[in-house]
Amino acid sequence: MQKNKSLKIVCSIIFISFLLVGCTADQTNLKKTKSDGLTFSEYFRAFDRLDERRNSKFYKPLSMDEVQSTSLPDEMKKVIHPVDLKDLPFKVDEENVYFVTSKSKEGKDINQVQVSYLGKNEYGSIERFFIISVTESDRNPLEAHDISDEVDLVGNKLKKEHLTDNFPIYQQVLTTNSALLYRYYNYDESDNKITIAGTSANEFYAYYNGYIYHVGYLIDREKNDEEMQEKMLQITREYILGSSQIR
């Protein structure tokens, strides 16, 4: 009888193991890759210090459809959701999601995702984009600062708008021939490496519910009139608040 009991226990363990293997097989594994740097806001890095992160690990980009089936942390999955492509002012040729882990100077773990919507020319080069970066932060980097500047460091328009009644969102609009460097992740498949692309962009920056949101978009400058600026502000605001509702 003892032998039969032991056999049942072994069979139960094997059965449970098969179930666990089956669940794991349904997940898309995150694949590590190389990178040559990190992204952060040039204007706001003095407040959030995201340029000081260490021990960074990078993963190959995912499609939006793969996100929920991966081993991404649940807290990051909650801030990844699709934008209605019809709302964007350009044709989207590629959309993907990046995941980066790092540590602060104090050794605290920091997760970051980047959601990219890219428009390309006939040669495959990126000409237009809408890119959302979301980074964990247990503090509001803007809390102790009343930013009253009306221009950024090179003279482009800087506007303080309302995200909610209690939280602002800052909008940087390209209005001069100069620009602060806007950084975003881009995957080089031939070298299996995430590169840091640097360009000019219209930008948004906000803190909300434990995350820093840094958004950039680039379209033809003549199309970026006040009506378009308001539209892009609304799309960004809806994304951030939509993430909150998913929580």
N, C-alpha and C positions, 0 to 999 in steps of 0.2 A: 504493500500500500504506500509505503514511504517512497518507493521507486517511482510509482505512478504519479505521486504528488510532485516529485522533483521534475518529472518529465513535463508535467503541465506548466510548471513555472518557467522552464526553459522555453517551451513553445510560446508562452505568453510574451516572454522577453523578445523572442525572434519576431513575433507578429508586430509588437510595438515598434521594433527597430525598422521593419519594413514600412510602417506608416510614417515614421519620422523621415526616412530616406525619400519617400514619395513627396512629402511636403517640401523638403529641401530642393528636390528636383524641379519643383514648380517655380522656384525663385530664379531670377536672372542675377547671376553673380556679378558683383562689382569687380572690375579689373583695374589694377593699379597701372599707372603710367608715369612718365616723366613730365616735368614742367620747368620753366625758367623763371618763375616768379608768381606773385600774388596780385590780385586786383583790389583796388580801394579808391575812394574818392580823393582827388587831389586837393580839393578845397576843404573837405571835412575831416581829413586824416588827422589833423591836429587835435580834433575832439575825440575821435573813436580809436585812434592808434591801430587801425587794422593793418597798417604797413609794418607793424612790429611783430607780427605773428612768426612763430618758429615751428620747427618739426612738421612741416607741411607734407601731406600726402594727397595725391591727385588720382582721379579715376577717369577712365574713358567715358565720354559722354553717352548718355542714354537717350532713347526716343521718349516722347511724352507717354506713349503707350506702355513702356517698360517700367515706369517709375513705381507703380504700386506693387509690382511683383518682385521688386528687388529687396535687398537687405538694408536699404537706406533707413536711417533712424526715423521712427514715426513722427517725431517732432519736425523733421524736415519735409517728410511727405505731405504734411498738412499745409505747407506754404508753397507747394508746387501744384498749380492747376492751370489749365489751358486758357489762353486769351482767344476770344472770337476773332478769327483771322479777317473776317469782313470788316472789323472795326479799325484795322491797321491801314495806314495810308500808302501801302505798297504791297506788291505781290510777294508772299512769303514762299521762298524756295527751299528753306531748310529750317527745322526747329529741333532743338535738342536741350538736354539738361546736364549740367556739370555738377560734380560733387567734390568738395575739397574739405579735408580736415586739417586742423593745426592746433597750436597751443598759444596762449597769450604769454607775455613775458613772465607772468606770475605762475605759469604752468597749467592754466585752466584750459580744458578742451573747448574748441570752437569749431562748429560745423558751418559750412557755407554751400549754398547752391546757386547756380546761375541758369536762368531760363532764357534761351536765345531764340529770336525770330529773325531770320536773315533773308535779305533780298539780294540776289546776285545779278551781275551783268552776263553778257553772252560768253565771256571768257571764264566765268566761274568765280570772279572776284567779288567780295562783299562790297556793295555800294550803299545799302540801306539796312537799317536794323532797328529792332526794339528789344532791349536786353534788360532783364531784371535780375539783380543780385540780392540775395537774402542771406544775412549772416547773424548767427546767434549772438546775443549780447545781454548779460544780466544787468546792465545799467544803461540808462538813457544818456548817450553822450552829449545831448543838447540840453539836458535838464538845468544845468547851472549857467547856461549861456543865453543871453538875449542878443541874437544876431540881428543888427539893424542895418547892415550893409545893403545897398541897393545895386551894387555891382560886385562881381567876383574879383579875383586877384589880377586879372588882365583886362577888366573893364566890361565884361559881358553882364547882361542884366541878371540880377538875383532877386527873386520875389519870394516872400514868405506867404504861403497860402495855408488854408485850413484843411487838415486831413480829417480831424474830428474837432469837437468843441475844445478838447484838451490837448490835442497834439497838432503841431504844425507839419507842413511838408514844404520843402524848399525847392524852387524851380530855377534852374540856370538856363538861360536862353542865349543862343549864339547871336550876338548883335554886332560884333566887331570882326575884324580879320584875324584876330588872335584867339587862342583858346587854351584852356587848361587841358592837360593830357587826360583823355578818357581811356581806361584800360578794361579789356574784357578777355575772357578765355576763348581760345580758338584751337581746334584740334587739327594737328598735322598728321594725317593718316600715314603718309609715306615714312615718317620718322617715328611714328607712334609716340607723339609728344604733344602736350598741351602748351601752346605758345601764348604769350601775352601780346595781344594786338593793341596798339596805341593809336588813337585818332582824336578828332574833335567830335563833340556830341552835345546835344541838349540833354540836361541831366535833371533828375529828381533825387531828393534825399529825405528820408524820414525814419523815425524810430517808432515802433508800435508793437506792443504785446510781446516783448522779449526778442525782437528782431530789428536789425538795421536793414533798411531797404535802400538800395542805390540803383537807380534806373537810368539808362541812356537810350536816346533814339537819334537816328540820323536819317534825314530825308533831304530832298532838294531845298535849299535855303529859301527860295522864292515861294515855296508852298507852306513854309512855316510861319504863317501870319498869326494874328492874335486868336483867330477862331481855331486854328489848328493847335496852337499852344494850349488852349482851353480843352480841346478834345483829348489831347495826349495826357493832360493833367487828370482828366476824368477817368481815362482808361487805367492810369497808374493808381489813382485813388481806389477805384473799384477792385483792382487786383489786391491791394494791401488789405482792404476791409473784407474782401472775399476770403482771404486766407484766414482772417479772424473768425469768420462765420463757420468755416470748416472745422476749426478747433472745437 
